[in-house]
Amino acid sequence: MAYKRLSAVEAASLIKNGENLALSGFTPAGTAKAVTKELAKIAEMEHEAGRPFAVGILTGASTGQSTDGDLANAHAIKYRAPYTTNSDFRKYVNKGEIPYNDLHLSQMAQELRYGFMGTVDWAILEVCDIEEGESVCKAYLTAAGGISPTAARLAKHVILELNSFHNPNAKFIHDVYEPLDPPSRQPIPIVKVGDRIGTPYVKIDAKKIAGVVECCIPDEARAFKDNDPVTDTIGHLTAEFLVDDMKRGIIPASFLPLQSGVGSTANAILGALGKDKHVPDFNIYTEVIQNAVIGMMLNGRVKDASACSLTVSNECLMQVYDNMDYFKDHLTLRPSEISNSPEVIRRLGVIAINTAIECDIYGNANSTHISGTKMMNGIGGSGDFERNAYISIFTCPSTAKGGLISSIVPFVSHQDHSEHDVNIIITEQGVADLRGKSPMQRAEAIIENCAHPDYRKLLRDYLKIAQGGHTRHNLPVAFAMHDTLFRKGDMHLTDFAEYVKE
């Protein structure tokens, strides 16, 4: 049986104003892109004709320019969840033009199933192969798991983007598993990083298949900044800290699985751990795999890796496909609610390492909002991993914008992770171990070890004027550094008394 073949334009024309779209992918990896790009053009034409056109976009994580960027620029997004990194989309969110719901990524699929976000009219999945059965379609995903199984099951209609850029052998690294909902939910039976518990395909009711769009489009892979002296120092400090914990017997001698966020700091940390001879070969249980991990898998430094997506360069992705005989036994891609499952993260004892925009002197962390108001990126999976980690670590440079901004502040301007979920803070200045410490002890450790020298005296002065209690604050001036940045473009204060006079 051959499903109907459609052009991307024909598929996009089936989607109507006001409908909700659930998409495959997780980061730009594996996301639908042929149909959404044409949908943005339709939206522009409808607006020119004076007719409204906007759709809800529901995804596993961020997407690429062909979805978040083009649809945002076409003013075609009525609602968006749960995560994004696109600069064009971010611009409209911060103007208040797009309603955006920032969720923990482990929750997205189940919140769709629970009905929290309304109906799913369309699922658009990127696939590398299809078994076109009369009653059941077996769809094989490309470079990411995302929310694909839930999207396909809930959707009224399904469009498959059969993307020949991806090797059909990508099917060998997928493990598709969708848990039951309460009150029937069972334990997720993953006890080792490499365990596979599902099928290599997404099962779809064939009657839902509206059509197949054949295309050949590379993933819109993002380029990350190269390492610099600051990120390299953070990487080395993180590796030294973990080795010391292993020597003290806090971390088992066999080591524990690692999770690391996305970007140059994450690559620096993994690179430093890979080079440290005191660290045994280790496993990765994470949401996103970057180029550095693929290299360490090929040289045997990383034994097994589990994730939701291959957020790698297209050259690196081809390297995976070319070495599938090896990777099919050592690399597993899962749906996001499994890769980010709090249950599994805690069972495996994952060490979580993520990046913060800022941390305050008591250990609260802000991952998402600049000065408390402007969305930078969503929370992603950092909350899933940090709250449930064996050891939770946040890293950030001690300053930003050439020293005009301190990343260590009296009080975070937006809180994504409370002090209760943060064990360790690391900047290029040093390591603050917050385990077993009271709020005031945490404040002393963070100021002395993590704050930049240019801001240490100011932060110490804040503690002197902070009013008593278990956690001390002077609320009238708690955001003085942020307010000074807003008014003057620089966080440097002479002292807090001078700020009060101003």
N, C-alpha and C positions, 0 to 999 in steps of 0.2 A: 504494500500500500504506500503510495506517495502522497504526502501532505501537500497542500497547495503552496506553490512558490509565489512569493510576492516581492516586488521591489520595495526598497525602504520607504519610498514615497507612498506606495499603495498601503503599506502597513501603517504608516503614520496617519494616513487619512481615515483609518478606522476609529481612531481615538477621538473622543468628543470632549468639548469644553466641560470642565468640572469633574472629570473622572480621575480616579486614583491609579497610579502606576507603581508597581513593585518591581524593582530591577535586580538583576544578578550583579555580582561583583562585590569587591571589598577593596577600597582605594581604587585608582583607575584600573587595577588588574581585574580582568574578567567581566568588566561592566558592559552593559549594552550601550552601543554608541551609534550604530547606523540609523536606527529608527528615531532616536531622540534628536539627532541633528536635523532630520527632516521635519520633525514635529516643531522645532523652534522656527523653522521657515514658515510652516503653516500658521503658527501663532502670529508671526509678523504680518502675514497677509490678512488674517482675520482682523487684527487691530487696525490695519490700514483701511479696511472696509467698514470700520466702526462697530465691529462685533467683538464681544469679550471672548477671550480664550486663555485659560490657565488650567493646569492640572496639578494634582498632588503627586509628590515624588517620595517614594519610600524605598530605602536602600539598605544594604548591609553596613556600609560606611560611606566614605567619600566616593566620588566618581571622577570623571575627567571633564575636560572642556566641552566635549560634545554633549554632555548632559547638564551638569550644574552650571557651567559657564554659558553655553549657548542659550539654554532655556531661561536663565536669569536675565541675560541681555535682551531676550525677546519678551521680557515681562510675562512669562508663561508659567510661573510657579505660584500656585495658590497656597501651598503648604509643603514643608520639607522636614524629613527626619531620616536618620538620627545624627549624622556627622558629615562634615565637609571640610575641605581645605582649599577650595577654589577661590581665588582672589576676586573674580567678578561677582560670584555669588555672595561672598562676604560683604562686598560693598553695598549691595541691596539690603542685606540683613541689617547692617549697621545704620542704614537710612530708615529702617523700620518698614520697608516695602514688602518683605517676604516673611511670613510667620514661620519661624524655625524652632523646632523642638529638639533640644540637645539631650540625647539619652545615653546611658550605659549601653554599649553595643550588645552585650549578652542578653539584654531585655527586648531588643527590637522585634525579633521573630515572635516571641511569646506574646508581646503586647498586640501584635497584629492578630494572632490567633484568639486572644481574649476579647477582641472586638473594640479595643480602646481607640483605634484610629479609623473606624468605619470600614466600609467595604473596599475590597481590592478589585477593581474593574479589569485591569490588565496586568499580566506579568510579562516582562520582556527579558528573556534569558539568553546570554551568549553561550554557545555550545561549540564543541569541537567535533561532535559526532551525534547521530540520532539513529535509534532503532525504531522505525516507523510502524509500530503495531496497530492493528485495527481497533483495539480497545484501550491499550496502554502504550504510551510513548516512553521510551527510555532515553533521556537526554543527558549527555555527558558534558560536564562543565569544562571551562578552560582554566584560567589561572587563579580562580578564587571560589570559595564556597558561599560566603555571604548568607543571605536569607532565602536562597533559591528554592529549597524544598517547600518552605512555608508559602512563599510567593506563588509557586505553581499550584499548590493545593488549594489555596484560598481564592485565587483569581477566577473571575468569570470566563476570561479569555486569555490565551497564551500565544505570544509571538516568540519564535525562536530565531535568533541571529546565528546562523551557521557560519562561523568565521574561520576561513581556511588559513588565516595567518597562524592559528594555533595547530600544533600537531595533534592528530587524533589520539596519540599515545598519552596525552594529558589525562585520559580516563584512568590510567593506572595509579595515579597518586591521590585520587579522591576517595573519601569515606563519608557518604551521605547518610546522616542519621538525624531524625526529628523526634524529640521526646514527646511522650504523651502529656496532656495537660492535667492539672489537678482536677479531681482527686485520684486520678488513675496513674499519675506519674511514677515511674520506676527509677532506681538508681542508674546513673550513666555508667556502664561497665568498662570504664577506662582505668586501668591500674598501672600501665606503663605508657610512656610517651608514644610508642609506635603501635599501640593497640588499634585495631580496626574493628568496628562494631556495626557497620551499616553496609551500604551498597555503593558501587562506583558510579551510580547514575541517579538522576532525579526521576522519580516515577510520576507521570502526568496522565490524566484522563485524556485520551486521544480526541474525544469530542470537543475539548476546549481549544485544540490547536487551531488558531485562526490562519496560520500560515508560517512559512519558513522564509526568512530573508537570507539569501546567500551573499556573503561579503568577504573581503580580505582586508582587514583594518588592524594595524598594529595597536597594542595597548598604548594609551597615552601616558607613558611612564614619566614620572617626575624626576627631575635632576635634583639631587641633594648637594648641599654645600660640601666642599672638601673639608677634611679635618684641618684645624688650626691649632696653634699652641695651647689655647684654652681648652678645646675639646680633648686634645691629646692628654693634657694634664688630668682632666676629669676622668678620662679613661684609665690612666695609670693609677690614680687614687682609688678608683672603684675596684680595680683588680687587686690592689694591695690590701684593701679592706677585706675583700672576700677571702683572700688567701690567709690573712690573719685569723679570721673567724674559723677557717678550716683547721688551722694549726691549733686553735684553742678547743677544737672539738665541737664548736657550735654548728658548723656545717659538716656533714658526714665526709669521711675521707674519699668516698666515691663521688662526691659533689652532688648537686641537685640541679634539676632543670632550670633553665634561665628564660625569662621573658624580658624583652627589651623593646622600647618604643621605636619610633621612626625618626631618622635624620642623622646628621653628622656625629652628634654626641653618642648615639646608640652604636653607630659603626665604630667609633673610637673605643668605646668600652669593650665591645666584642673583639675588636682587634687586639686590645691589650690583654684580655683574658686568653685569647688564642696563642699569644706569644709567651705568656707566663708559664715557665716550665713546672711551676709548683701546682698548677691547675691541671687535674687529670682531664682526659677527653670527656666531653660533657654532652648533654642533650638540650634541646630547645623545645619548650612548649610555650607558644606565643600566638599572637594574632597575625603578625606581618613578618615575612622573611625578606631581608634585603640581600644585596649582592654579597656582603661580607660572609653571611652564613653559608651561601652556596659554595664559596671558595673553601671555607673551613670544612664543609662536608666532603668535598672532593679530595682534600688532603687528609681526611680521617680525624680531624680535630673535633668536629661535631659528629657524633655517632648517629643519632636519630633526631629528626625535627618534625614538629607538628605545628600547623598554623592554619589560618583561614585564607591567606592569600600570598602569592608570590609578587611582592611589590619590588620588582627588580627591573633593571634596564632590559630592553628587548634583546640585546646581545646576550645578557646573562640568562634570560628565559630560553633562548635557543640552546644555550649550553646545557640547561636542564633537560630539554627535549632530546638533545643529542646523546645524553648519558642516561636515558631512561632505564636501561637495564640495572643501573645502580640505584637511581632515585626511587624507583617503584618499591624498593625494599626498605628505604630509609627516610622517605619524605611523605607526609600525609597532609592533605588539605581537607578541612572540615567546615561545616556550617559555623557561622559566628557564635551561635548560642552554645556550641560545643567547644570550639577553640577558646572561648572566653567564659566557660562555665565556672562559676564560683566553686561549685562542688568539686570539679576535677582539679582546679587550680590548688585548692587546699589539700586534696588527697595526695597529689603528686609532690607537694612541698616546693612549689615554684618560687624562685627568687625573682622578684619583680623590680625592674629598673625603668623609670619613666622620667620625662622632662617636665619641669614646671616653668611657668612664666615668672612667678615670684613665690617666695615662702616668707612667712612671718616668723618672728622670734620665738613663737611657741610651737611651731611645726606645722601649722596649717598651710596648705598649698593651693595655689591658683594655677590651673592648667589651661584656661580657656579665654579669659577676658583681659584686655589691656586696660589698666586703670579702672577695672571693675565694670566697664560699660561696653567696650568695643570687642565684639566676638573676633577672636583670632582663628581658632579651630574648635571643634567640639571636644568633649571630654574623651571621646573614643573609648578604648578599652582600659585606660589607665586605672579607673575605679574598680573595674572587674578584677584586675590583677592585684592592685596594691592592697585593697582591703582584705583579700584572702591569701596574701602571700606568706610564705615562710619567713622571708625578710622583705620589707617594703622599702625601696630606695627611691628618692627623688634627686635628680641632678639639675643644675642650671649654672650658667656663668654668674659670677657675683655681681656683675654690672651689665648694662646694655647701653646702646647709643653712645659709645665712646666714654662711658663713665658717668653720663648725665642721669642715669637711672640706676638705682640700687635694686637688685633682685631680692635682697633681704630687707624687710620693712617691719614696722611695728605691728601692723595688722593687715592681712591680705585684703585687697580691694574686692575680691570675689573668691569665695571658698568652694572648691571642688572636692578637696580631700581634707578631712578634719585631722587634727593632731593625733586622734586615736588610731589613724590608719597609716601613720608615717613613722617608720623606725629610724631611717637614716637620711640625712641631707648632705649632698656633696657638691661643692663648687670647686673651682680651680684653686681656691684658698685653702681648702682642707675638708675634713670629714667631721660631721657632728653626729655622734651616736646618741640617739634620744631614748634608747631602750632603758626602761627602769628609772627614768628621771621624772621629777616633778616639773610643773610648768616653769618655775623660776630656774631650775637647773637646766632645762632645755634652752631657755633664753640665753643663759650664759654660754652654753656650748655652741649655739648657732652663731651668736655674735662673735665669739672669739675664733671660731674655726671656719666659718663660711662667709661672713660679711667681708666686703672689700675694706682695706685699711682706711680709705677715705671716708667711710661711713660708720666705722666702729664707734668712734667717740659719740656721734650723734645718736646711735642706737643705745649706747650706755646711758646717755643723758635722758633718753626717753624712759628707761627703767627707773631712773632716779625720781622722775616726776609722776610715774605710774602710781595709781591709787591702789591701796591694799586689798587683799582678798586672795583666793587661791590662784587665780590668774589676774595679774595686775595690768590695768590699762588706765590711760588718761583719755577718756573718750573725746573731749573737745579737740585734742591734737593727734588722735590715733592715725588720721589720714593726712597729717600735715605735709608729709613728704609727697604724697600723691597730689595734694592740692597745689603745692609749690611747683610741681612738674607741670600741672595744667596751666598755671598762671604765668610761669617764667620759663618753662621748657627745661627745667633742671631740678633735680631733687635735693641738691645741696642746700642745707640750711646752716646759718651761723649757729643758732640754737633754737630750742622750742620757745623760749621766752620771747625771743625776737619775733617769731612767727605769731604769737598771741598778740603782740603789739600791732603787727600789721593787720 
